[in-house]
Amino acid sequence: MTTRPRKPAPNTPAPGKLPLPELDELKQRGEKIAMVTAYDAPSGRLADEAGVDIILVGDSAAMVVLGYDSTVPASMDEMVMLTRAVTRGARRPLVIADMPFGSFQISDEAALENAIRFVKDAGADGVKLEGAGPTLSRVRALVGAGIPVMGHIGLTPQSATMLGGFKAQGRSAERARQLLADARELEAAGCFSLVLEAVPAPVAKQITSTLSIPTIGIGAGVDCDGQVLVWHDLLGLYAGHAPRFVKQYANLAPEIRAALERFVGEVRSGAFPETQHTYAMTEEELAVFSEATVK
Ligand code: KIV
């Protein structure tokens, strides 16, 4: 009889999982980290098969999956459900759940409760929090409880109104210095990595060389330790306006639409289904069935 659990307990790495400390080693070796967002099990599996290192279950889900105009309406229940789906599909990549607006702003205790939900109920390997300043004590509380935290500064969509809209940050010397100071504080608070969004490339380069934790850039230039893109932007699935930092690697929306149009056409014409898509029954059973229905 074995006393070893068949599955790892929550918050312990599953077999085959990329060990978190390896991210630091990748940085030290100058090997780039690939991160992508995903929101369901099939995309988690595909990202895993493609060799992605980190999957972010971003609150961008509010816009690209749930159809809202901003990330703000994403709820804990929605984010937990999406994260759970991704962790069912992905094995090796670290799965990081984005803490939605309202889930960590109120207090360290509320932040910890919600982060624990991601780890226990959804199987996340860590969480991401936007901002610095008041976010620092949240980071300390979560890391103190053993939950890995990814920071996120620059353009932080949850506070886009305060930032004057969805635009690049840190473009003046003073703002750039503030970003560098925020980055240092987030590292000191215990973040294991830091997303830099829509930040001038030289500022991101300086932050990256100053920190010992890896930076993951989105619109922050090539000198970050890794890069992230949103699934729907990368694959050409989002109908909204794409920021200039997006590179589209496929244009799947027209292909999906064309396939659906063919399906609709074949259903209406009767061309689908064909014999190979249907089930047969024996002549004898059919005769008995027909006799019974005639009576
Ligand atoms: O929500 C998200 O997808 C993100 C990435 C853009 C970093 O925060």
Residues whose N, C-alpha, C, O or C-beta is under 5 A from the ligand:
A	BS01	KIV	T37 G58 D59 S60 D98 V195
